[in-house]
Amino acid sequence: MRTKLSSSKTSLFKTHTSHSPEEILASGGATAFGRKTGKSNETLISALKNAEPAEPFTAEEWGKIMTQLDATK
């Protein structure tokens, strides 16, 4: 039994397609859903490995965070 995957654009993410949990489960689960929509863990892992390293905080922000942490111990 093949389930047709429908999609809708939400008002918040107009450029992203959203699917309901029911659609994902009906397609056979998350892994099967990913395969049917052309996505896989391998492509995600590859994209993450090839991405530029990202530092979440600047040196100044780290200093403030550590100062705040020390003050609240």
Predicted model as a PDB file, atoms N, CA, C, CB and O in Angstrom, pLDDT in the B-factor column:
MODEL        1                                                                  
ATOM      1  N   MET A   1       0.842  -1.184   0.000  1.00 48.00           N  
ATOM      2  CA  MET A   1       0.000   0.000   0.000  1.00 48.00           C  
ATOM      3  C   MET A   1       0.883   1.241   0.000  1.00 48.00           C  
ATOM      4  CB  MET A   1      -0.955   0.001   1.218  1.00 48.00           C  
ATOM      5  O   MET A   1       1.703   1.419   0.900  1.00 48.00           O  
ATOM      6  N   ARG A   2       0.729   2.059  -0.954  1.00 55.00           N  
ATOM      7  CA  ARG A   2       1.504   3.299  -1.034  1.00 55.00           C  
ATOM      8  C   ARG A   2       0.619   4.456  -0.608  1.00 55.00           C  
ATOM      9  CB  ARG A   2       2.063   3.529  -2.471  1.00 55.00           C  
ATOM     10  O   ARG A   2      -0.515   4.605  -1.065  1.00 55.00           O  
ATOM     11  N   THR A   3       1.167   5.261   0.272  1.00 54.00           N  
ATOM     12  CA  THR A   3       0.445   6.432   0.735  1.00 54.00           C  
ATOM     13  C   THR A   3       0.934   7.638  -0.034  1.00 54.00           C  
ATOM     14  CB  THR A   3       0.621   6.637   2.253  1.00 54.00           C  
ATOM     15  O   THR A   3       2.138   7.866  -0.145  1.00 54.00           O  
ATOM     16  N   LYS A   4       0.019   8.397  -0.555  1.00 57.00           N  
ATOM     17  CA  LYS A   4       0.385   9.617  -1.269  1.00 57.00           C  
ATOM     18  C   LYS A   4       0.777  10.681  -0.246  1.00 57.00           C  
ATOM     19  CB  LYS A   4      -0.790  10.116  -2.176  1.00 57.00           C  
ATOM     20  O   LYS A   4       0.037  10.949   0.701  1.00 57.00           O  
ATOM     21  N   LEU A   5       1.919  11.266  -0.444  1.00 53.00           N  
ATOM     22  CA  LEU A   5       2.391  12.306   0.451  1.00 53.00           C  
ATOM     23  C   LEU A   5       1.847  13.642  -0.027  1.00 53.00           C  
ATOM     24  CB  LEU A   5       3.940  12.326   0.522  1.00 53.00           C  
ATOM     25  O   LEU A   5       2.139  14.088  -1.137  1.00 53.00           O  
ATOM     26  N   SER A   6       1.075  14.253   0.805  1.00 55.00           N  
ATOM     27  CA  SER A   6       0.578  15.584   0.460  1.00 55.00           C  
ATOM     28  C   SER A   6       1.405  16.596   1.225  1.00 55.00           C  
ATOM     29  CB  SER A   6      -0.947  15.737   0.785  1.00 55.00           C  
ATOM     30  O   SER A   6       2.031  16.258   2.229  1.00 55.00           O  
ATOM     31  N   SER A   7       1.412  17.784   0.780  1.00 52.00           N  
ATOM     32  CA  SER A   7       2.187  18.808   1.472  1.00 52.00           C  
ATOM     33  C   SER A   7       1.419  20.110   1.474  1.00 52.00           C  
ATOM     34  CB  SER A   7       3.565  18.997   0.818  1.00 52.00           C  
ATOM     35  O   SER A   7       0.570  20.365   0.620  1.00 52.00           O  
ATOM     36  N   SER A   8       1.739  20.915   2.448  1.00 52.00           N  
ATOM     37  CA  SER A   8       1.112  22.230   2.509  1.00 52.00           C  
ATOM     38  C   SER A   8       2.145  23.232   2.986  1.00 52.00           C  
ATOM     39  CB  SER A   8      -0.132  22.225   3.445  1.00 52.00           C  
ATOM     40  O   SER A   8       3.034  22.903   3.771  1.00 52.00           O  
ATOM     41  N   LYS A   9       2.022  24.414   2.520  1.00 49.00           N  
ATOM     42  CA  LYS A   9       2.906  25.484   2.965  1.00 49.00           C  
ATOM     43  C   LYS A   9       2.241  26.164   4.152  1.00 49.00           C  
ATOM     44  CB  LYS A   9       3.204  26.507   1.812  1.00 49.00           C  
ATOM     45  O   LYS A   9       1.095  26.605   4.067  1.00 49.00           O  
ATOM     46  N   THR A  10       2.965  26.246   5.250  1.00 48.00           N  
ATOM     47  CA  THR A  10       2.404  26.921   6.409  1.00 48.00           C  
ATOM     48  C   THR A  10       2.676  28.409   6.294  1.00 48.00           C  
ATOM     49  CB  THR A  10       2.988  26.355   7.724  1.00 48.00           C  
ATOM     50  O   THR A  10       3.548  28.828   5.533  1.00 48.00           O  
ATOM     51  N   SER A  11       1.942  29.198   7.037  1.00 51.00           N  
ATOM     52  CA  SER A  11       2.120  30.640   6.953  1.00 51.00           C  
ATOM     53  C   SER A  11       3.453  31.069   7.547  1.00 51.00           C  
ATOM     54  CB  SER A  11       0.980  31.355   7.658  1.00 51.00           C  
ATOM     55  O   SER A  11       4.017  32.081   7.131  1.00 51.00           O  
ATOM     56  N   LEU A  12       3.968  30.311   8.518  1.00 57.00           N  
ATOM     57  CA  LEU A  12       5.231  30.666   9.161  1.00 57.00           C  
ATOM     58  C   LEU A  12       6.432  30.329   8.276  1.00 57.00           C  
ATOM     59  CB  LEU A  12       5.357  29.947  10.500  1.00 57.00           C  
ATOM     60  O   LEU A  12       7.382  31.108   8.185  1.00 57.00           O  
ATOM     61  N   PHE A  13       6.383  29.168   7.627  1.00 54.00           N  
ATOM     62  CA  PHE A  13       7.487  28.725   6.787  1.00 54.00           C  
ATOM     63  C   PHE A  13       7.007  28.564   5.355  1.00 54.00           C  
ATOM     64  CB  PHE A  13       8.083  27.405   7.312  1.00 54.00           C  
ATOM     65  O   PHE A  13       6.782  27.444   4.897  1.00 54.00           O  
ATOM     66  N   LYS A  14       6.852  29.648   4.663  1.00 65.00           N  
ATOM     67  CA  LYS A  14       6.297  29.606   3.308  1.00 65.00           C  
ATOM     68  C   LYS A  14       7.211  28.881   2.331  1.00 65.00           C  
ATOM     69  CB  LYS A  14       6.037  31.013   2.809  1.00 65.00           C  
ATOM     70  O   LYS A  14       6.746  28.382   1.306  1.00 65.00           O  
ATOM     71  N   THR A  15       8.498  28.815   2.631  1.00 73.00           N  
ATOM     72  CA  THR A  15       9.420  28.144   1.718  1.00 73.00           C  
ATOM     73  C   THR A  15       9.630  26.688   2.081  1.00 73.00           C  
ATOM     74  CB  THR A  15      10.747  28.857   1.703  1.00 73.00           C  
ATOM     75  O   THR A  15      10.310  25.965   1.353  1.00 73.00           O  
ATOM     76  N   HIS A  16       9.060  26.241   3.194  1.00 70.00           N  
ATOM     77  CA  HIS A  16       9.241  24.868   3.647  1.00 70.00           C  
ATOM     78  C   HIS A  16       7.915  24.120   3.612  1.00 70.00           C  
ATOM     79  CB  HIS A  16       9.835  24.839   5.062  1.00 70.00           C  
ATOM     80  O   HIS A  16       6.870  24.653   3.984  1.00 70.00           O  
ATOM     81  N   THR A  17       7.982  22.896   3.165  1.00 77.00           N  
ATOM     82  CA  THR A  17       6.804  22.048   3.142  1.00 77.00           C  
ATOM     83  C   THR A  17       6.658  21.384   4.499  1.00 77.00           C  
ATOM     84  CB  THR A  17       6.892  20.992   2.011  1.00 77.00           C  
ATOM     85  O   THR A  17       7.651  20.956   5.086  1.00 77.00           O  
ATOM     86  N   SER A  18       5.448  21.292   4.999  1.00 80.00           N  
ATOM     87  CA  SER A  18       5.229  20.622   6.278  1.00 80.00           C  
ATOM     88  C   SER A  18       4.339  19.406   6.068  1.00 80.00           C  
ATOM     89  CB  SER A  18       4.597  21.589   7.310  1.00 80.00           C  
ATOM     90  O   SER A  18       3.486  19.385   5.180  1.00 80.00           O  
ATOM     91  N   HIS A  19       4.552  18.402   6.895  1.00 81.00           N  
ATOM     92  CA  HIS A  19       3.779  17.171   6.838  1.00 81.00           C  
ATOM     93  C   HIS A  19       3.324  16.829   8.240  1.00 81.00           C  
ATOM     94  CB  HIS A  19       4.603  16.011   6.220  1.00 81.00           C  
ATOM     95  O   HIS A  19       4.026  17.097   9.215  1.00 81.00           O  
ATOM     96  N   SER A  20       2.153  16.240   8.335  1.00 87.00           N  
ATOM     97  CA  SER A  20       1.620  15.871   9.635  1.00 87.00           C  
ATOM     98  C   SER A  20       2.278  14.581  10.123  1.00 87.00           C  
ATOM     99  CB  SER A  20       0.089  15.709   9.569  1.00 87.00           C  
ATOM    100  O   SER A  20       2.796  13.807   9.318  1.00 87.00           O  
ATOM    101  N   PRO A  21       2.260  14.347  11.436  1.00 89.00           N  
ATOM    102  CA  PRO A  21       2.775  13.077  11.960  1.00 89.00           C  
ATOM    103  C   PRO A  21       2.052  11.876  11.342  1.00 89.00           C  
ATOM    104  CB  PRO A  21       2.634  13.039  13.485  1.00 89.00           C  
ATOM    105  O   PRO A  21       2.661  10.829  11.122  1.00 89.00           O  
ATOM    106  N   GLU A  22       0.768  12.028  11.067  1.00 91.00           N  
ATOM    107  CA  GLU A  22       0.004  10.940  10.458  1.00 91.00           C  
ATOM    108  C   GLU A  22       0.543  10.588   9.079  1.00 91.00           C  
ATOM    109  CB  GLU A  22      -1.472  11.317  10.359  1.00 91.00           C  
ATOM    110  O   GLU A  22       0.621   9.412   8.723  1.00 91.00           O  
ATOM    111  N   GLU A  23       0.919  11.611   8.291  1.00 87.00           N  
ATOM    112  CA  GLU A  23       1.487  11.362   6.959  1.00 87.00           C  
ATOM    113  C   GLU A  23       2.813  10.628   7.074  1.00 87.00           C  
ATOM    114  CB  GLU A  23       1.679  12.684   6.190  1.00 87.00           C  
ATOM    115  O   GLU A  23       3.092   9.713   6.300  1.00 87.00           O  
ATOM    116  N   ILE A  24       3.615  11.023   8.027  1.00 86.00           N  
ATOM    117  CA  ILE A  24       4.922  10.392   8.211  1.00 86.00           C  
ATOM    118  C   ILE A  24       4.748   8.936   8.639  1.00 86.00           C  
ATOM    119  CB  ILE A  24       5.760  11.164   9.258  1.00 86.00           C  
ATOM    120  O   ILE A  24       5.421   8.052   8.110  1.00 86.00           O  
ATOM    121  N   LEU A  25       3.855   8.682   9.587  1.00 89.00           N  
ATOM    122  CA  LEU A  25       3.610   7.314  10.036  1.00 89.00           C  
ATOM    123  C   LEU A  25       2.991   6.458   8.934  1.00 89.00           C  
ATOM    124  CB  LEU A  25       2.702   7.319  11.258  1.00 89.00           C  
ATOM    125  O   LEU A  25       3.327   5.283   8.790  1.00 89.00           O  
ATOM    126  N   ALA A  26       2.090   7.052   8.160  1.00 89.00           N  
ATOM    127  CA  ALA A  26       1.435   6.315   7.082  1.00 89.00           C  
ATOM    128  C   ALA A  26       2.429   5.914   5.990  1.00 89.00           C  
ATOM    129  CB  ALA A  26       0.309   7.155   6.480  1.00 89.00           C  
ATOM    130  O   ALA A  26       2.215   4.918   5.299  1.00 89.00           O  
ATOM    131  N   SER A  27       3.495   6.667   5.832  1.00 85.00           N  
ATOM    132  CA  SER A  27       4.476   6.342   4.803  1.00 85.00           C  
ATOM    133  C   SER A  27       5.428   5.241   5.246  1.00 85.00           C  
ATOM    134  CB  SER A  27       5.263   7.576   4.428  1.00 85.00           C  
ATOM    135  O   SER A  27       6.223   4.747   4.446  1.00 85.00           O  
ATOM    136  N   GLY A  28       5.351   4.853   6.519  1.00 88.00           N  
ATOM    137  CA  GLY A  28       6.204   3.771   7.007  1.00 88.00           C  
ATOM    138  C   GLY A  28       7.179   4.221   8.077  1.00 88.00           C  
ATOM    139  O   GLY A  28       8.068   3.458   8.454  1.00 88.00           O  
ATOM    140  N   GLY A  29       7.038   5.429   8.573  1.00 87.00           N  
ATOM    141  CA  GLY A  29       7.933   5.931   9.609  1.00 87.00           C  
ATOM    142  C   GLY A  29       8.882   6.982   9.068  1.00 87.00           C  
ATOM    143  O   GLY A  29       8.863   7.311   7.882  1.00 87.00           O  
ATOM    144  N   ALA A  30       9.703   7.497   9.952  1.00 83.00           N  
ATOM    145  CA  ALA A  30      10.583   8.611   9.596  1.00 83.00           C  
ATOM    146  C   ALA A  30      11.593   8.251   8.514  1.00 83.00           C  
ATOM    147  CB  ALA A  30      11.315   9.092  10.819  1.00 83.00           C  
ATOM    148  O   ALA A  30      11.820   9.037   7.594  1.00 83.00           O  
ATOM    149  N   THR A  31      12.201   7.070   8.614  1.00 83.00           N  
ATOM    150  CA  THR A  31      13.209   6.689   7.623  1.00 83.00           C  
ATOM    151  C   THR A  31      12.577   6.498   6.254  1.00 83.00           C  
ATOM    152  CB  THR A  31      13.929   5.407   8.054  1.00 83.00           C  
ATOM    153  O   THR A  31      13.103   6.988   5.255  1.00 83.00           O  
ATOM    154  N   ALA A  32      11.458   5.792   6.198  1.00 85.00           N  
ATOM    155  CA  ALA A  32      10.769   5.580   4.923  1.00 85.00           C  
ATOM    156  C   ALA A  32      10.282   6.907   4.347  1.00 85.00           C  
ATOM    157  CB  ALA A  32       9.584   4.612   5.102  1.00 85.00           C  
ATOM    158  O   ALA A  32      10.365   7.134   3.140  1.00 85.00           O  
ATOM    159  N   PHE A  33       9.777   7.779   5.213  1.00 85.00           N  
ATOM    160  CA  PHE A  33       9.311   9.086   4.771  1.00 85.00           C  
ATOM    161  C   PHE A  33      10.464   9.875   4.157  1.00 85.00           C  
ATOM    162  CB  PHE A  33       8.687   9.866   5.945  1.00 85.00           C  
ATOM    163  O   PHE A  33      10.303  10.493   3.104  1.00 85.00           O  
ATOM    164  N   GLY A  34      11.615   9.858   4.803  1.00 83.00           N  
ATOM    165  CA  GLY A  34      12.780  10.556   4.281  1.00 83.00           C  
ATOM    166  C   GLY A  34      13.174  10.046   2.907  1.00 83.00           C  
ATOM    167  O   GLY A  34      13.474  10.834   2.010  1.00 83.00           O  
ATOM    168  N   ARG A  35      13.174   8.734   2.740  1.00 83.00           N  
ATOM    169  CA  ARG A  35      13.526   8.154   1.435  1.00 83.00           C  
ATOM    170  C   ARG A  35      12.535   8.582   0.357  1.00 83.00           C  
ATOM    171  CB  ARG A  35      13.573   6.619   1.524  1.00 83.00           C  
ATOM    172  O   ARG A  35      12.928   8.906  -0.764  1.00 83.00           O  
ATOM    173  N   LYS A  36      11.240   8.582   0.705  1.00 82.00           N  
ATOM    174  CA  LYS A  36      10.211   8.950  -0.271  1.00 82.00           C  
ATOM    175  C   LYS A  36      10.279  10.420  -0.652  1.00 82.00           C  
ATOM    176  CB  LYS A  36       8.834   8.631   0.277  1.00 82.00           C  
ATOM    177  O   LYS A  36       9.870  10.796  -1.751  1.00 82.00           O  
ATOM    178  N   THR A  37      10.790  11.250   0.240  1.00 81.00           N  
ATOM    179  CA  THR A  37      10.886  12.682  -0.060  1.00 81.00           C  
ATOM    180  C   THR A  37      12.284  13.071  -0.539  1.00 81.00           C  
ATOM    181  CB  THR A  37      10.516  13.503   1.175  1.00 81.00           C  
ATOM    182  O   THR A  37      12.581  14.255  -0.700  1.00 81.00           O  
ATOM    183  N   GLY A  38      13.137  12.081  -0.764  1.00 81.00           N  
ATOM    184  CA  GLY A  38      14.459  12.343  -1.322  1.00 81.00           C  
ATOM    185  C   GLY A  38      15.492  12.791  -0.314  1.00 81.00           C  
ATOM    186  O   GLY A  38      16.496  13.400  -0.682  1.00 81.00           O  
ATOM    187  N   LYS A  39      15.259  12.498   0.957  1.00 80.00           N  
ATOM    188  CA  LYS A  39      16.220  12.873   1.988  1.00 80.00           C  
ATOM    189  C   LYS A  39      16.707  11.601   2.681  1.00 80.00           C  
ATOM    190  CB  LYS A  39      15.586  13.870   3.019  1.00 80.00           C  
ATOM    191  O   LYS A  39      16.011  10.585   2.690  1.00 80.00           O  
ATOM    192  N   SER A  40      17.901  11.664   3.256  1.00 81.00           N  
ATOM    193  CA  SER A  40      18.414  10.510   3.972  1.00 81.00           C  
ATOM    194  C   SER A  40      19.377  10.968   5.048  1.00 81.00           C  
ATOM    195  CB  SER A  40      19.099   9.526   3.011  1.00 81.00           C  
ATOM    196  O   SER A  40      19.863  12.099   5.028  1.00 81.00           O  
ATOM    197  N   ASN A  41      19.647  10.077   5.986  1.00 81.00           N  
ATOM    198  CA  ASN A  41      20.618  10.395   7.037  1.00 81.00           C  
ATOM    199  C   ASN A  41      21.997  10.641   6.441  1.00 81.00           C  
ATOM    200  CB  ASN A  41      20.686   9.260   8.071  1.00 81.00           C  
ATOM    201  O   ASN A  41      22.751  11.489   6.919  1.00 81.00           O  
ATOM    202  N   GLU A  42      22.318   9.888   5.389  1.00 85.00           N  
ATOM    203  CA  GLU A  42      23.638  10.031   4.780  1.00 85.00           C  
ATOM    204  C   GLU A  42      23.851  11.431   4.212  1.00 85.00           C  
ATOM    205  CB  GLU A  42      23.823   8.994   3.683  1.00 85.00           C  
ATOM    206  O   GLU A  42      24.926  12.009   4.377  1.00 85.00           O  
ATOM    207  N   THR A  43      22.827  11.984   3.537  1.00 84.00           N  
ATOM    208  CA  THR A  43      22.994  13.323   2.971  1.00 84.00           C  
ATOM    209  C   THR A  43      23.069  14.374   4.075  1.00 84.00           C  
ATOM    210  CB  THR A  43      21.841  13.647   2.010  1.00 84.00           C  
ATOM    211  O   THR A  43      23.792  15.362   3.942  1.00 84.00           O  
ATOM    212  N   LEU A  44      22.328  14.168   5.163  1.00 80.00           N  
ATOM    213  CA  LEU A  44      22.399  15.094   6.294  1.00 80.00           C  
ATOM    214  C   LEU A  44      23.776  15.043   6.940  1.00 80.00           C  
ATOM    215  CB  LEU A  44      21.313  14.768   7.331  1.00 80.00           C  
ATOM    216  O   LEU A  44      24.372  16.086   7.206  1.00 80.00           O  
ATOM    217  N   ILE A  45      24.286  13.846   7.194  1.00 85.00           N  
ATOM    218  CA  ILE A  45      25.603  13.683   7.812  1.00 85.00           C  
ATOM    219  C   ILE A  45      26.672  14.294   6.925  1.00 85.00           C  
ATOM    220  CB  ILE A  45      25.909  12.195   8.071  1.00 85.00           C  
ATOM    221  O   ILE A  45      27.573  14.977   7.413  1.00 85.00           O  
ATOM    222  N   SER A  46      26.578  14.052   5.631  1.00 89.00           N  
ATOM    223  CA  SER A  46      27.548  14.611   4.684  1.00 89.00           C  
ATOM    224  C   SER A  46      27.501  16.139   4.693  1.00 89.00           C  
ATOM    225  CB  SER A  46      27.279  14.080   3.262  1.00 89.00           C  
ATOM    226  O   SER A  46      28.543  16.794   4.698  1.00 89.00           O  
ATOM    227  N   ALA A  47      26.302  16.701   4.694  1.00 86.00           N  
ATOM    228  CA  ALA A  47      26.163  18.158   4.710  1.00 86.00           C  
ATOM    229  C   ALA A  47      26.741  18.749   5.988  1.00 86.00           C  
ATOM    230  CB  ALA A  47      24.692  18.557   4.568  1.00 86.00           C  
ATOM    231  O   ALA A  47      27.387  19.796   5.953  1.00 86.00           O  
ATOM    232  N   LEU A  48      26.513  18.083   7.114  1.00 85.00           N  
ATOM    233  CA  LEU A  48      27.060  18.582   8.385  1.00 85.00           C  
ATOM    234  C   LEU A  48      28.577  18.493   8.416  1.00 85.00           C  
ATOM    235  CB  LEU A  48      26.475  17.800   9.561  1.00 85.00           C  
ATOM    236  O   LEU A  48      29.238  19.400   8.922  1.00 85.00           O  
ATOM    237  N   LYS A  49      29.140  17.411   7.881  1.00 90.00           N  
ATOM    238  CA  LYS A  49      30.599  17.249   7.859  1.00 90.00           C  
ATOM    239  C   LYS A  49      31.264  18.296   6.958  1.00 90.00           C  
ATOM    240  CB  LYS A  49      30.972  15.834   7.382  1.00 90.00           C  
ATOM    241  O   LYS A  49      32.373  18.751   7.239  1.00 90.00           O  
ATOM    242  N   ASN A  50      30.576  18.674   5.872  1.00 92.00           N  
ATOM    243  CA  ASN A  50      31.150  19.616   4.913  1.00 92.00           C  
ATOM    244  C   ASN A  50      30.824  21.076   5.230  1.00 92.00           C  
ATOM    245  CB  ASN A  50      30.662  19.285   3.530  1.00 92.00           C  
ATOM    246  O   ASN A  50      31.284  21.978   4.530  1.00 92.00           O  
ATOM    247  N   ALA A  51      30.043  21.311   6.268  1.00 89.00           N  
ATOM    248  CA  ALA A  51      29.664  22.682   6.620  1.00 89.00           C  
ATOM    249  C   ALA A  51      30.822  23.398   7.301  1.00 89.00           C  
ATOM    250  CB  ALA A  51      28.425  22.687   7.535  1.00 89.00           C  
ATOM    251  O   ALA A  51      31.689  22.779   7.918  1.00 89.00           O  
ATOM    252  N   GLU A  52      30.809  24.694   7.172  1.00 87.00           N  
ATOM    253  CA  GLU A  52      31.799  25.510   7.852  1.00 87.00           C  
ATOM    254  C   GLU A  52      31.611  25.390   9.364  1.00 87.00           C  
ATOM    255  CB  GLU A  52      31.698  26.984   7.400  1.00 87.00           C  
ATOM    256  O   GLU A  52      30.474  25.336   9.833  1.00 87.00           O  
ATOM    257  N   PRO A  53      32.689  25.348  10.130  1.00 84.00           N  
ATOM    258  CA  PRO A  53      32.528  25.305  11.590  1.00 84.00           C  
ATOM    259  C   PRO A  53      31.851  26.587  12.081  1.00 84.00           C  
ATOM    260  CB  PRO A  53      33.906  25.118  12.290  1.00 84.00           C  
ATOM    261  O   PRO A  53      32.128  27.680  11.588  1.00 84.00           O  
ATOM    262  N   ALA A  54      30.983  26.431  13.037  1.00 83.00           N  
ATOM    263  CA  ALA A  54      30.244  27.580  13.542  1.00 83.00           C  
ATOM    264  C   ALA A  54      30.470  27.715  15.038  1.00 83.00           C  
ATOM    265  CB  ALA A  54      28.740  27.448  13.229  1.00 83.00           C  
ATOM    266  O   ALA A  54      30.353  26.745  15.787  1.00 83.00           O  
ATOM    267  N   GLU A  55      30.787  28.904  15.455  1.00 83.00           N  
ATOM    268  CA  GLU A  55      30.956  29.201  16.873  1.00 83.00           C  
ATOM    269  C   GLU A  55      29.701  29.914  17.335  1.00 83.00           C  
ATOM    270  CB  GLU A  55      32.240  30.067  17.142  1.00 83.00           C  
ATOM    271  O   GLU A  55      29.370  30.983  16.822  1.00 83.00           O  
ATOM    272  N   PRO A  56      28.991  29.329  18.310  1.00 85.00           N  
ATOM    273  CA  PRO A  56      27.725  29.927  18.708  1.00 85.00           C  
ATOM    274  C   PRO A  56      27.854  31.268  19.427  1.00 85.00           C  
ATOM    275  CB  PRO A  56      26.997  28.982  19.579  1.00 85.00           C  
ATOM    276  O   PRO A  56      26.920  32.069  19.407  1.00 85.00           O  
ATOM    277  N   PHE A  57      28.998  31.520  20.061  1.00 90.00           N  
ATOM    278  CA  PHE A  57      29.165  32.757  20.817  1.00 90.00           C  
ATOM    279  C   PHE A  57      30.486  33.423  20.459  1.00 90.00           C  
ATOM    280  CB  PHE A  57      29.097  32.482  22.329  1.00 90.00           C  
ATOM    281  O   PHE A  57      31.461  32.751  20.124  1.00 90.00           O  
ATOM    282  N   THR A  58      30.505  34.742  20.532  1.00 90.00           N  
ATOM    283  CA  THR A  58      31.753  35.474  20.355  1.00 90.00           C  
ATOM    284  C   THR A  58      32.560  35.374  21.641  1.00 90.00           C  
ATOM    285  CB  THR A  58      31.488  36.962  19.976  1.00 90.00           C  
ATOM    286  O   THR A  58      32.038  34.929  22.663  1.00 90.00           O  
ATOM    287  N   ALA A  59      33.805  35.775  21.608  1.00 91.00           N  
ATOM    288  CA  ALA A  59      34.655  35.753  22.805  1.00 91.00           C  
ATOM    289  C   ALA A  59      34.045  36.628  23.905  1.00 91.00           C  
ATOM    290  CB  ALA A  59      36.092  36.237  22.465  1.00 91.00           C  
ATOM    291  O   ALA A  59      34.079  36.268  25.082  1.00 91.00           O  
ATOM    292  N   GLU A  60      33.494  37.765  23.516  1.00 94.00           N  
ATOM    293  CA  GLU A  60      32.864  38.663  24.495  1.00 94.00           C  
ATOM    294  C   GLU A  60      31.647  37.989  25.141  1.00 94.00           C  
ATOM    295  CB  GLU A  60      32.442  39.995  23.817  1.00 94.00           C  
ATOM    296  O   GLU A  60      31.457  38.070  26.355  1.00 94.00           O  
ATOM    297  N   GLU A  61      30.827  37.325  24.323  1.00 94.00           N  
ATOM    298  CA  GLU A  61      29.653  36.634  24.853  1.00 94.00           C  
ATOM    299  C   GLU A  61      30.061  35.502  25.794  1.00 94.00           C  
ATOM    300  CB  GLU A  61      28.795  36.082  23.707  1.00 94.00           C  
ATOM    301  O   GLU A  61      29.434  35.303  26.835  1.00 94.00           O  
ATOM    302  N   TRP A  62      31.114  34.760  25.431  1.00 93.00           N  
ATOM    303  CA  TRP A  62      31.610  33.698  26.315  1.00 93.00           C  
ATOM    304  C   TRP A  62      32.032  34.282  27.652  1.00 93.00           C  
ATOM    305  CB  TRP A  62      32.793  32.949  25.665  1.00 93.00           C  
ATOM    306  O   TRP A  62      31.729  33.715  28.702  1.00 93.00           O  
ATOM    307  N   GLY A  63      32.726  35.407  27.623  1.00 95.00           N  
ATOM    308  CA  GLY A  63      33.158  36.057  28.862  1.00 95.00           C  
ATOM    309  C   GLY A  63      31.977  36.415  29.756  1.00 95.00           C  
ATOM    310  O   GLY A  63      32.005  36.168  30.962  1.00 95.00           O  
ATOM    311  N   LYS A  64      30.945  36.994  29.163  1.00 95.00           N  
ATOM    312  CA  LYS A  64      29.747  37.356  29.926  1.00 95.00           C  
ATOM    313  C   LYS A  64      29.058  36.120  30.492  1.00 95.00           C  
ATOM    314  CB  LYS A  64      28.770  38.142  29.046  1.00 95.00           C  
ATOM    315  O   LYS A  64      28.612  36.120  31.639  1.00 95.00           O  
ATOM    316  N   ILE A  65      28.974  35.075  29.689  1.00 93.00           N  
ATOM    317  CA  ILE A  65      28.322  33.831  30.122  1.00 93.00           C  
ATOM    318  C   ILE A  65      29.082  33.224  31.292  1.00 93.00           C  
ATOM    319  CB  ILE A  65      28.235  32.815  28.954  1.00 93.00           C  
ATOM    320  O   ILE A  65      28.477  32.820  32.285  1.00 93.00           O  
ATOM    321  N   MET A  66      30.400  33.160  31.182  1.00 95.00           N  
ATOM    322  CA  MET A  66      31.203  32.564  32.248  1.00 95.00           C  
ATOM    323  C   MET A  66      31.140  33.403  33.522  1.00 95.00           C  
ATOM    324  CB  MET A  66      32.657  32.407  31.794  1.00 95.00           C  
ATOM    325  O   MET A  66      31.116  32.854  34.623  1.00 95.00           O  
ATOM    326  N   THR A  67      31.112  34.727  33.380  1.00 95.00           N  
ATOM    327  CA  THR A  67      30.976  35.615  34.539  1.00 95.00           C  
ATOM    328  C   THR A  67      29.632  35.367  35.221  1.00 95.00           C  
ATOM    329  CB  THR A  67      31.105  37.108  34.114  1.00 95.00           C  
ATOM    330  O   THR A  67      29.563  35.267  36.445  1.00 95.00           O  
ATOM    331  N   GLN A  68      28.584  35.271  34.439  1.00 94.00           N  
ATOM    332  CA  GLN A  68      27.257  35.017  34.985  1.00 94.00           C  
ATOM    333  C   GLN A  68      27.200  33.640  35.654  1.00 94.00           C  
ATOM    334  CB  GLN A  68      26.196  35.118  33.877  1.00 94.00           C  
ATOM    335  O   GLN A  68      26.586  33.489  36.710  1.00 94.00           O  
ATOM    336  N   LEU A  69      27.826  32.656  35.052  1.00 93.00           N  
ATOM    337  CA  LEU A  69      27.859  31.310  35.623  1.00 93.00           C  
ATOM    338  C   LEU A  69      28.577  31.325  36.976  1.00 93.00           C  
ATOM    339  CB  LEU A  69      28.556  30.324  34.653  1.00 93.00           C  
ATOM    340  O   LEU A  69      28.088  30.747  37.947  1.00 93.00           O  
ATOM    341  N   ASP A  70      29.729  31.981  37.036  1.00 94.00           N  
ATOM    342  CA  ASP A  70      30.466  32.074  38.296  1.00 94.00           C  
ATOM    343  C   ASP A  70      29.644  32.776  39.371  1.00 94.00           C  
ATOM    344  CB  ASP A  70      31.787  32.813  38.083  1.00 94.00           C  
ATOM    345  O   ASP A  70      29.682  32.385  40.537  1.00 94.00           O  
ATOM    346  N   ALA A  71      28.905  33.806  38.986  1.00 94.00           N  
ATOM    347  CA  ALA A  71      28.115  34.578  39.938  1.00 94.00           C  
ATOM    348  C   ALA A  71      26.924  33.794  40.485  1.00 94.00           C  
ATOM    349  CB  ALA A  71      27.628  35.849  39.287  1.00 94.00           C  
ATOM    350  O   ALA A  71      26.446  34.076  41.584  1.00 94.00           O  
ATOM    351  N   THR A  72      26.446  32.814  39.723  1.00 90.00           N  
ATOM    352  CA  THR A  72      25.255  32.089  40.165  1.00 90.00           C  
ATOM    353  C   THR A  72      25.560  30.711  40.746  1.00 90.00           C  
ATOM    354  CB  THR A  72      24.304  31.940  39.015  1.00 90.00           C  
ATOM    355  O   THR A  72      24.640  29.938  41.013  1.00 90.00           O  
ATOM    356  N   LYS A  73      26.830  30.399  40.945  1.00 80.00           N  
ATOM    357  CA  LYS A  73      27.192  29.089  41.529  1.00 80.00           C  
ATOM    358  C   LYS A  73      26.785  29.019  42.963  1.00 80.00           C  
ATOM    359  CB  LYS A  73      28.688  28.824  41.411  1.00 80.00           C  
ATOM    360  O   LYS A  73      27.006  28.000  43.618  1.00 80.00           O  
TER     361      LYS A  73                                                      
ENDMDL                                                                          
END                                                                             
